[in-house]
Amino acid sequence: MGSGLQLYVTDSNVWVDLHLGRLVEKAFLMPIRFAAPDVIIEELVRPSGADLVACGLRVEELSGEQVLNVADLAARYLRPSRQDLFALVLAETLGATLLTGDGALREAAREMGVEVHGTIWLLDQMMAHGIIDGQKRAQALRLMIDSGSRLPKDEVESRLDEDRNW
């Protein structure tokens, strides 16, 4: 651990969005660390979990106690997938921020006091760190939306309006 960089636990939809927006590699230029439960990494096809691990995504396996916690949460929160609940439990356990675009998972995270952000926030952070510019963010958002990503329409429109100046 000891790198001093903030840790963010991800679910699969963040990586799918970044893949659609052609920004996976750029995400790893951020001055942060990414981790995901092994069950999330195993389910990823595009991008592949192995490719993300090769880029620097840290694989985490939950303990038996954490898996029991996932089962308890699955009874309480019916809409997030079990795999997504693995990400929530991991974020809570590690004191990390959760990155997800799943509305039900975001709601559960907030109820549990886990800080949560989504894909658009990550794009904003890439801009703030000079990794992408407004033109690249707008292009990525359009690719994501055109490919069926379910990003919040008002936030997408707001960013596209901001990025028209690029």
GUROBA-526712 format. One line per 3 residues: number of its first residue (from 1); their letters; for each residue x, y, z of N, C-alpha, C, O. Coordinates in steps of 0.001 Angstrom, whole numbers, plus 500000, padded with zeros to 6 digits. Example, Ala and Ser with C-alpha at 12.3 -4.5 7.8 and 13.67 -1.06 7.14 Angstrom:
BEGIN
1 = AS = 513190/494310/507800/512300/495500/507800/513200/496700/507800/514236/496681/508465 ~ 512850/497750/507080/513670/498940/507140/512900/500030/507870/513409/501138/508039
***
This chain:
BEGIN
1 = MGS = 500850/498817/500000/500000/500000/500000/500885/501232/500000/501378/501528/498911 ~ 501140/501928/500950/501994/503048/501173/502357/503966/500011/503314/504727/500152 ~ 501678/503951/498896/502045/504828/497786/501542/506249/498011/502003/507169/497337
4 = GLQ = 500612/506452/498937/500088/507775/499199/499007/508213/498226/498414/509277/498404 ~ 498743/507423/497215/497716/507776/496242/496354/507288/496718/496234/506208/497295 ~ 495334/508097/496468/493960/507733/496822/493557/506459/496078/493870/506289/494900
7 = LYV = 492863/505572/496783/492396/504324/496195/490929/504444/495809/490108/504937/496582 ~ 490613/503986/494605/489250/503954/494092/488915/502530/493706/489650/501894/492949 ~ 487801/502026/494228/487331/500686/493886/486294/500848/492771/485390/501679/492861
10 = TDS = 486441/500045/491731/485581/500176/490564/484672/498966/490391/484989/497852/490809 ~ 483539/499226/489765/482699/498130/489290/482974/497970/487803/483876/498624/487279 ~ 482240/497137/487120/482536/496877/485706/482053/497994/484784/482696/498256/483768
13 = NVW = 480931/498667/485105/480385/499607/484130/481275/500826/483903/481240/501415/482823 ~ 482065/501212/484893/483003/502319/484697/484015/501950/483612/484322/502762/482739 ~ 484531/500717/483674/485520/500287/482679/484886/500122/481302/485509/500426/480285
16 = VDL = 483644/499638/481275/482947/499513/479988/482762/500899/479369/483009/501089/478178 ~ 482324/501868/480183/482163/503233/479674/483486/503782/479148/483542/504334/478049 ~ 484543/503629/479930/485848/504146/479500/486327/503448/478230/486938/504075/477365
19 = HLG = 486050/502160/478120/486418/501421/476911/485652/501989/475705/486240/502237/474652 ~ 484353/502190/475867/483543/502744/474777/484031/504139/474377/484008/504504/473202 ~ 484471/504908/475376/484961/506258/475123/486429/506317/474731/486990/507397/474541
22 = RLV = 487046/505143/474613/488458/505017/474232/489389/505756/475189/490318/506445/474768 ~ 489117/505598/476493/489909/506301/477503/490486/505394/478590/490954/505889/479616 ~ 490461/504084/478387/490948/503182/479434/492392/503499/479796/492718/503666/480971
25 = EKA = 493251/503581/478795/494666/503808/479067/494883/505153/479748/495738/505276/480625 ~ 494107/506167/479343/494227/507509/479939/493869/507483/481427/494451/508228/482216 ~ 492916/506630/481812/492517/506565/483224/493709/506199/484100/493825/506685/485225
28 = FLM = 494584/505354/483596/495730/504906/484392/496843/505951/484460/497856/505733/485124 ~ 496660/507081/483781/497600/508197/483902/497233/509105/485073/497995/510000/485440 ~ 496063/508866/485652/495605/509655/486794/496498/509364/488007/497013/508255/488147
31 = PIR = 496679/510358/488880/497484/510142/490087/496659/509481/491201/496593/509975/492326 ~ 496038/508359/490852/495226/507586/491791/495492/506107/491531/496112/505743/490532 ~ 495014/505258/492443/495121/503810/492260/493720/503244/492112/492781/503680/492778
34 = FAA = 493597/502258/491222/492326/501575/491010/492425/500150/491518/493455/499492/491366 ~ 491336/499677/492128/491242/498283/492554/489834/497799/492223/488901/498590/492091 ~ 489705/496489/492092/488392/495884/491861/488402/494483/492441/489442/493826/492485
37 = PDV = 487235/494026/492888/487152/492646/493361/487423/491684/492208/487130/491993/491054 ~ 487976/490532/492520/488284/489531/491494/487049/489148/490682/487166/488866/489490 ~ 485866/489132/491306/484651/488751/490572/484285/489773/489500/483705/489416/488475
40 = IIE = 484619/491033/489730/484381/492082/488722/485364/491890/487561/484974/491931/486394 ~ 486612/491684/487889/487649/491532/486868/487364/490314/485989/487564/490353/484774 ~ 486897/489236/486612/486595/488008/485862/485431/488197/484895/485396/487538/483856
43 = ELV = 484478/489076/485204/483308/489244/484338/483559/490193/483170/482766/490235/482229 ~ 484644/490948/483217/484913/491915/482158/485403/491240/480884/486305/490402/480912 ~ 484788/491623/479766/485167/491098/478462/485773/492209/477606/486860/492052/477049
46 = RPS = 485060/493332/477508/485543/494499/476754/485421/495722/477628/484326/496260/477791 ~ 486513/496167/478187/487867/495644/478095/488002/494376/478920/487180/494100/479793 ~ 489026/493623/478643/489217/492389/479412/489833/492724/480766/490629/493653/480901
49 = GAD = 489442/491946/481746/490003/492127/483074/491514/491985/483069/492216/492718/483766 ~ 492018/491036/482278/493467/490818/482207/494177/492058/481661/495248/492421/482146 ~ 493589/492704/480659/494182/493925/480111/494205/495037/481160/495186/495775/481260
52 = LVA = 493141/495157/481931/493094/496187/482974/494128/495918/484056/494777/496843/484543 ~ 494281/494666/484429/495291/494306/485428/496683/494641/484890/497535/495140/485625 ~ 496905/494368/483614/498201/494684/482997/498462/496194/483014/499613/496627/483080
55 = CGL = 497402/496984/482954/497544/498451/482997/497768/498969/484411/498229/500096/484596 ~ 497446/498155/485407/497665/498577/486786/496490/498419/487729/496587/498793/488898 ~ 495375/497870/487250/494228/497633/488133/494599/496568/489157/495043/495476/488801
58 = RVE = 494415/496894/490421/494742/495972/491508/493587/495004/491744/492437/495423/491877 ~ 493890/493728/491794/492885/492690/492032/492780/492447/493539/493790/492278/494221 ~ 491553/492433/494044/491318/492171/495463/490355/491001/495613/489329/490940/494935
61 = ELS = 490685/490091/496489/489800/488971/496801/489175/489219/498165/489877/489546/499122 ~ 487873/489067/498256/487193/489305/499523/487352/488121/500458/487392/486970/500024 ~ 487439/488417/501738/487528/487376/502764/486158/486716/502931/485153/487204/502413
64 = GEQ = 486136/485610/503654/484871/484936/503929/483888/485842/504643/482693/485829/504346 ~ 484386/486626/505580/483527/487557/506317/482956/488624/505380/481791/489001/505499 ~ 483775/489105/504456/483301/490105/503506/482252/489515/502562/481292/490195/502199
67 = VLN = 482431/488268/502167/481445/487605/501302/480116/487464/502048/479051/487642/501456 ~ 480173/487148/503333/478943/487095/504130/478280/488463/504191/477054/488569/504168 ~ 479089/489502/504268/478558/490869/504255/477851/491152/502929/476797/491788/502911
70 = VAD = 478428/490680/501821/477796/490829/500506/476432/490149/500510/475454/490715/500021 ~ 476361/488941/501059/475088/488209/501108/474047/488975/501927/472878/489035/501546 ~ 474470/489559/503050/473555/490366/503862/473051/491579/503082/471868/491914/503126
73 = LAA = 473967/492226/502370/473579/493402/501586/472655/493025/500435/471764/493795/500076 ~ 472864/491841/499852/472018/491396/498740/470571/491226/499198/469645/491430/498414 ~ 470372/490856/500458/469020/490728/500994/468407/492108/501251/467190/492281/501182
76 = RYL = 469262/493079/501548/468801/494434/501863/468635/495294/500612/467684/496069/500500 ~ 469572/495147/499674/469557/495930/498431/469327/494970/497273/470234/494233/496887 ~ 468140/494973/496727/467764/493976/495728/468210/494330/494311/468374/493435/493482
79 = RPS = 468410/495610/494016/468696/496000/492634/470153/495879/492203/470401/495443/491079 ~ 471127/496237/493028/472505/496053/492535/472820/494561/492372/472321/493720/493121 ~ 473649/494258/491390/474056/492863/491217/474948/492438/492379/475520/493276/493078
82 = RQD = 475056/491153/492571/475911/490631/493631/477363/491056/493390/478067/491411/494335 ~ 477817/491022/492121/479191/491434/491805/479408/492897/492193/480450/493251/492745 ~ 478421/493737/491903/478548/495145/492265/478607/495326/493781/479314/496199/494283
85 = LFA = 477869/494505/494494/477922/494581/495964/479302/494170/496486/479726/494643/497541 ~ 480001/493301/495764/481381/492966/496127/482226/494245/496092/483042/494476/496984 ~ 482029/495075/495060/482776/496326/494945/482443/497261/496102/483331/497913/496651
88 = LVL = 481174/497330/496472/480761/498186/497582/481393/497732/498890/481922/498554/499638 ~ 481348/496450/499170/481943/495927/500404/483451/496181/500418/484013/496552/501449 ~ 484094/495982/499287/485533/496226/499208/485855/497692/499470/486776/497999/500227
91 = AET = 485102/498600/498849/485331/500030/499064/485136/500391/500534/485929/501136/501110 ~ 484083/499861/501129/483822/500146/502540/484956/499619/503417/485433/500324/504306 ~ 485380/498402/503175/486427/497774/503975/487750/498523/503877/488452/498699/504873
94 = LGA = 488084/498965/502657/489369/499636/502436/489323/501135/502707/490349/501812/502647 ~ 488130/501656/503006/487993/503093/503203/488237/503852/501905/488726/504982/501908 ~ 487886/503206/500800/488123/503771/499470/486850/504400/498921/485756/504187/499443
97 = TLL = 487015/505171/497868/485889/505736/497134/485445/504707/496099/486277/504051/495472 ~ 484145/504569/495922/483576/503661/494930/483318/504416/493641/482748/505507/493663 ~ 483733/503843/492513/483432/504403/491197/482447/503487/490505/482760/502334/490209
100 = TGD = 481243/504005/490245/480203/503219/489590/479221/504144/488884/479021/505289/489290 ~ 478624/503636/487839/477556/504353/487170/476198/503755/487489/475173/504264/487035 ~ 476180/502693/488258/474943/501997/488589/474192/502775/489666/474678/502928/490786
103 = GAL = 473007/503263/489315/472227/504089/490235/471883/503402/491544/471991/504007/492610 ~ 471472/502148/491473/471105/501418/492695/472318/501209/493592/472209/501279/494816 ~ 473466/500953/492989/474683/500764/493778/475123/502089/494398/475580/502118/495540
106 = REA = 474989/503171/493660/475336/504495/494192/474466/504825/495410/474949/505342/496418 ~ 473184/504516/495290/472260/504773/496387/472639/503948/497627/472650/504468/498743 ~ 472944/502680/497425/473361/501825/498544/474646/502357/499170/474778/502377/500394
109 = ARE = 475590/502786/498342/476857/503315/498860/476614/504538/499725/477178/504664/500812 ~ 475775/505434/499240/475483/506650/500010/474834/506299/501345/475168/506880/502377 ~ 473904/505347/501317/473241/504929/502566/474242/504349/503551/474077/504484/504763
112 = MGV = 475279/503704/503032/476289/503089/503898/477425/504050/504253/478341/503683/504989 ~ 477368/505268/503736/478394/506250/504049/479682/506090/503254/480736/506578/503662 ~ 479593/505403/502114/480759/505218/501249/480736/506307/500179/479734/506485/499486
115 = EVH = 481839/507028/500051/481930/508058/499008/481832/507387/497644/482423/506332/497415 ~ 481086/508006/496751/480852/507390/495441/480859/508449/494342/480331/509549/494510 ~ 481467/508093/493221/481489/508939/492027/481275/508036/490822/481277/506811/490938
118 = GTI = 481089/508670/489649/480835/507903/488439/481768/508260/487301/482777/508941/487482 ~ 481405/507783/486130/482224/507960/484934/482433/509432/484593/483549/509833/484265 ~ 481394/510230/484662/481518/511644/484303/482477/512349/485260/483289/513171/484836
121 = WLL = 482384/512032/486527/483314/512601/487506/484752/512230/487126/485655/513064/487192 ~ 484948/510978/486732/486292/510536/486353/486794/511310/485132/487964/511687/485074 ~ 485914/511546/484163/486296/512353/482994/486657/513774/483423/487625/514349/482923
124 = DQM = 485886/514335/484342/486188/515676/484853/487573/515692/485512/488340/516640/485342 ~ 487878/514636/486260/489187/514556/486920/490314/514437/485896/491387/515011/486082 ~ 490073/513698/484824/491086/513590/483768/491364/514968/483162/492508/515301/482854
127 = MAH = 490310/515760/482995/490499/517121/482489/491249/517966/483511/492182/518685/483152 ~ 490859/517889/484767/491497/518690/485811/492994/518390/485911/493781/519271/486260 ~ 493386/517164/485609/494798/516764/485671/495513/516927/484329/496672/516537/484190
130 = GII = 494823/517500/483344/495453/517756/482056/495704/516518/481212/496526/516542/480296 ~ 495002/515439/481516/495183/514183/480776/494375/514199/479483/494804/513663/478462 ~ 493200/514822/479544/492385/515023/478340/491932/516472/478323/491975/517159/479344
133 = DGQ = 491496/516933/477156/490923/518273/477053/489420/518145/476800/488877/517043/476720 ~ 488768/519298/476679/487324/519301/476481/486883/518597/475209/485839/517946/475180 ~ 487680/518729/474166/487343/518067/472901/487362/516552/473079/486478/515854/472583
136 = KRA = 488364/516051/473782/488470/514600/474008/487341/514119/474918/486786/513041/474703 ~ 486998/514921/475941/485897/514526/476830/484588/514461/476054/483816/513514/476204 ~ 484339/515478/475216/483104/515494/474428/483053/514300/473482/482015/513651/473349
139 = QAL = 484170/514013/472828/484231/512867/471916/483938/511571/472674/483175/510729/472198 ~ 484542/511412/473851/484336/510200/474657/482880/510080/475093/482296/508999/475020 ~ 482291/511188/475546/480890/511151/475972/479971/510764/474821/479042/509978/475007
142 = RLM = 480219/511304/473645/479387/510961/472489/479523/509479/472137/478532/508814/471834 ~ 480752/508967/472177/480966/507535/471894/480226/506671/472916/479610/505668/472555 ~ 480289/507059/474182/479612/506296/475239/478105/506300/475026/477465/505248/475068
145 = IDS = 477538/507477/474797/476089/507601/474609/475645/506854/473354/474643/506139/473375 ~ 476388/507020/472267/476038/506342/471011/476104/504822/471142/475447/504103/470389 ~ 476895/504334/472095/477034/502894/472302/476075/502358/473358/476106/501171/473682
148 = GSR = 475226/503227/473894/474205/502770/474831/474509/502961/476299/473767/502453/477140 ~ 475569/503674/476646/475841/503935/478066/474683/504711/478671/474095/505586/478036 ~ 474375/504372/479901/473258/505035/480576/473785/506095/481544/473611/505992/482759
151 = LPK = 474424/507103/480986/474931/508203/481787/473812/509213/482003/472895/509300/481186 ~ 473873/509980/483096/472821/510972/483362/472774/512034/482256/473745/512755/482029 ~ 471644/512111/481586/471509/512989/480418/471836/514451/480734/472513/515118/479952
154 = DEV = 471354/514952/481884/471602/516359/482210/473088/516640/482413/473584/517689/482002 ~ 473798/515710/483044/475240/515897/483246/475999/515793/481927/476952/516538/481699 ~ 475583/514880/481062/476222/514747/479747/476026/516036/478959/476977/516571/478390
157 = ESR = 474790/516536/478926/474506/517771/478185/475304/518948/478737/475809/519775/477978 ~ 475414/519018/480058/476177/520090/480694/477638/520050/480249/478215/521087/479922 ~ 478235/518862/480236/479642/518732/479821/479798/519030/478335/480758/519684/477929
160 = LDE = 478859/518553/477525/478951/518826/476089/478828/520327/475821/479502/520850/474934 ~ 477979/521023/476574/477865/522478/476440/479183/523153/476805/479641/524048/476096 ~ 479796/522722/477915/481091/523265/478340/482153/523018/477270/482980/523887/476995
163 = DRN = 482123/521836/476676/483178/521418/475759/483027/521990/474358/483935/521849/473539 ~ 481897/522634/474061/481706/523224/472739/482742/524315/472459/482991/524649/471301 ~ 483335/524861/473498/484340/525920/473334/485689/525393/472888/486570/526178/472540
166 = W = 485871/524080/472890/487174/523520/472524/487297/523402/471030/488326/522950/470529
***
